Structure formats: C-alpha cells, structure tokens
Amino acid sequence: MILHIVSETEWRTAVAAGCYEPPSLADEGFIHCSTVAQVLGPANDFYHAQSDLQLLGIDPKRVAAPIVYEDCYESGQAFPHIYGPLNPDAVTAIFAFPPEPDGSFVLPQALRDIDRENTA
C-alpha cells in the first residue's frame, strides 16, 4: 500500500469527477505519495496543524497510471509518484488523519499495525 495525503473535500470532489488530479500533477507531472514508513515526514513538513485531512490507502496494482519510485529531493529515500490521474477504485482504504494538539501528525493505529507487520 502507498499513501497520499488529501483533504476530505478534495477527495469527495475527485470521486464525483471519476478521477483525482491534484495541482501537483499539472505543476510537477506527478502525484506525491509515500510509503507507510515515509508519510509522517511530508505530513509534518508540509501539512503541520492542518485539519480535514485523510490518508488514502492506494493499491499500486490497481493504479492505472505509472508509478515511479524516485528521490526527487536528494533525501536518500525513494518516494512513490503516480504519473497521471489517480483512479478512485485504486483507493482501498481511507484513514482519518487529524493533527495532534501541537499540530504534528502520528500514524493512525490501523497504519501502525500495518507498519509493524511489514517491519517484523
């Protein structure tokens, strides 16, 4: 599973339209995603204290567009990027993603369980 951070409103609009095309797709050519182990970095760096967020759990095998793992920012980590619109039927889970009182994010319990299983 790969993850994408999105507002509830944006996702509802995408589902109604039949595809998800965030601004990054037009601006950078891809949709930013993360693995379970990576998602807290971008969440805390770019979404600090934002509410109305959720994590889309995406099944890479169901994504119609190409997925490329790459290190675009010389971070030493290869992040999954979707090079095209995201088809909503590739989303197999949605996790509420509220910030903590200090504005930071922690993994939802269900994702902590998945991460624990993957690292065991």
C-alpha positions as CSV (number, residue, x, y, z in Angstrom):
1,M,0.0,0.0,0.0
2,I,1.1,3.5,-0.8
3,L,-0.4,6.6,0.8
4,H,-1.5,10.1,-0.3
5,I,-2.5,13.0,1.9
6,V,-5.6,14.8,0.8
7,S,-8.4,16.9,2.3
8,E,-11.8,15.2,2.6
9,T,-13.3,17.9,0.4
10,E,-10.7,17.4,-2.4
11,W,-11.3,13.6,-2.3
12,R,-15.1,13.9,-2.4
13,T,-14.8,16.1,-5.5
14,A,-12.4,13.7,-7.1
15,V,-14.7,10.7,-6.5
16,A,-17.6,12.6,-8.0
17,A,-15.5,13.5,-11.1
18,G,-14.2,10.0,-11.5
19,C,-10.5,10.8,-11.2
20,Y,-8.1,12.7,-8.9
21,E,-5.9,15.3,-10.4
22,P,-4.2,17.5,-7.7
23,P,-2.3,20.6,-8.6
24,S,1.0,18.7,-8.3
25,L,0.0,16.7,-11.4
26,A,-0.1,19.8,-13.5
27,D,2.8,21.6,-11.8
28,E,5.2,18.7,-11.4
29,G,3.8,15.9,-13.6
30,F,3.0,13.5,-10.8
31,I,1.0,12.9,-7.6
32,H,3.1,12.7,-4.5
33,C,2.8,9.6,-2.4
34,S,4.6,7.9,0.4
35,T,5.0,4.5,2.0
36,V,3.7,3.9,5.4
37,A,7.2,4.3,6.8
38,Q,7.7,7.7,5.0
39,V,4.4,9.5,5.4
40,L,5.0,11.3,8.6
41,G,7.9,13.3,7.2
42,P,5.9,15.1,4.4
43,A,2.9,15.3,6.7
44,N,4.8,17.2,9.4
45,D,6.8,19.2,6.9
46,F,4.0,20.4,4.6
47,Y,0.7,19.9,6.5
48,H,1.5,21.0,10.1
49,A,-1.7,21.7,12.0
50,Q,-4.0,21.3,9.0
51,S,-7.3,19.6,9.7
52,D,-9.8,18.0,7.3
53,L,-7.0,15.6,6.1
54,Q,-7.2,12.0,5.4
55,L,-4.7,9.4,4.1
56,L,-5.7,7.5,1.0
57,G,-4.5,3.9,1.1
58,I,-3.7,3.1,-2.5
59,D,-3.2,-0.4,-4.0
60,P,-0.4,0.1,-6.5
61,K,-1.7,-2.8,-8.6
62,R,-4.9,-1.0,-9.2
63,V,-3.5,2.3,-10.3
64,A,-4.0,2.9,-14.0
65,A,-1.1,5.4,-14.3
66,P,2.6,4.5,-14.0
67,I,4.1,4.6,-10.5
68,V,7.8,5.5,-10.2
69,Y,9.8,5.4,-7.0
70,E,12.3,8.2,-7.1
71,D,14.3,10.5,-4.9
72,C,13.4,13.9,-6.4
73,Y,14.8,15.9,-3.5
74,E,18.0,14.1,-2.7
75,S,16.6,12.9,0.6
76,G,18.1,9.4,0.2
77,Q,14.6,8.0,0.1
78,A,12.7,6.8,-3.0
79,F,9.1,8.1,-2.8
80,P,6.3,6.6,-4.9
81,H,5.0,9.1,-7.5
82,I,1.9,8.5,-9.7
83,Y,2.5,9.9,-13.2
84,G,-1.1,10.5,-14.2
85,P,-4.6,10.9,-12.6
86,L,-5.4,8.6,-9.8
87,N,-8.4,6.4,-10.5
88,P,-10.6,6.3,-7.3
89,D,-11.1,2.5,-7.5
90,A,-7.4,2.1,-6.7
91,V,-8.1,3.5,-3.2
92,T,-8.7,0.6,-0.9
93,A,-8.7,2.3,2.4
94,I,-9.2,5.8,3.8
95,F,-7.8,6.8,7.2
96,A,-8.7,9.9,9.2
97,F,-5.6,12.0,9.7
98,P,-6.2,14.7,12.3
99,P,-3.3,16.6,13.7
100,E,-2.2,16.2,17.4
101,P,-2.9,19.2,19.7
102,D,0.7,20.5,18.9
103,G,-0.1,20.4,15.2
104,S,2.1,17.3,14.5
105,F,0.9,14.1,13.0
106,V,1.1,10.5,14.1
107,L,0.2,7.4,12.2
108,P,-3.4,6.2,12.7
109,Q,-3.5,3.0,14.7
110,A,-4.5,0.8,11.7
111,L,-1.4,2.0,9.8
112,R,0.8,1.5,12.8
113,D,-0.3,-2.1,12.8
114,I,0.4,-2.4,9.1
115,D,3.8,-0.8,9.5
116,R,4.6,-3.2,12.4
117,E,3.6,-6.2,10.3
118,N,5.8,-5.0,7.4
119,T,8.9,-4.5,9.6
120,A,8.5,-7.7,11.6
